[in-house]
Amino acid sequence: MERESAETLALKALAWLAGNDELLPVFLGSTGVSEAEVRARAADPEFLASVLDFLTMDDAWITAFCEAEGLDYAQPMQARAALPGGDLPNWT
């Protein structure tokens, strides 16, 4: 996946997350960012990578996102690999 496409997918994930009243507070709490910081960093590829990292921590979250957006379940991980830090080995 090209980086531009990966960023677009991650922005969709961020928008989906922002619209999820139950999951957004979990994201904010686990990352330590405020809602203002989310808006300010929405164009930052490293921040977008952290959004995908968060969503892929739980199968239910990533499944819900993919189903809402009509995506193949593998696409978020493909996008993550194209963003900063995505070339790091996955030991799980």
N, C-alpha and C positions, 0 to 999 in steps of 0.2 A: 504494500500500500504506500502511496506517495504521501509525503509529509502534509501537504495541503489537504488531502482527503482525510488524513488522520486527525488534523486539527478540526475540520468540519464535523467529523463524527464525535470528537470529544466535546465540541460546543453543543451538539445535540444532547449529549449525556449530561452536560452541565445544566442545560435548560430543563431537561427531564427531572434532574435532581432538585433544581430550584422549585419546581412545581410539586414536589413530593413533600407534603407537610410532616410526614412521619420520619422520612429519611434525611431531609436537609439538616435538622438539628444534630443528628448523629454525625453527619459529615463535618459540620462546623465544629462540633466538640472534639472529634478525633483529629482534625487538622489544625485546630486552634485559630482558624481564620474567621473574620467577621463577615457579615453579609456585604458590607461596604468593600472589604478586600476581595470578595468573590467577584463583584462587579468590576473592580479596578484591575484584576488580574486575568479576566476572562480571555484576553488575547495572548497571554503568556503561555508558550508551548510547555514549559515545565509545570505550570499550574494545571494545564489541561491534562498532562500526563498523570498528575496526582488524582484528578477526578476519575480517570479510568482505573488507576490503581485501587482507589476506594471501591468503586462499583464491582470490580472483579474479585473482591474479597469474599463475596457471598453469591452463591449460585442463584438464589432467589432474586437478588437485586439485578444482576446482569440479565437474567431471563426476563424479568419484567420490563427492563429498559429495551431489550432487543425486540420483544413482542410489541411494545408500544410504538417503536420506530420501524417495525417491519424489517429488521436486520437479521442476518445470519448470526448465530451465537458466537462464531469465531471472529467476527469483524472487530469487536472491541479490543481483543488481544492483538489482532493484526495492526490496528491503529496504535495501540500502546507501543508496539515494537518500532513504529516509525517515529515516535516522539522521543525527546531527550531522555536518556537512561534506558530506553527500550532494548538496547543491545546487551544489557547485563544478563548474565545467565540466570535462569529460573531453576532453583534447586528443589522445587516441589513437584 
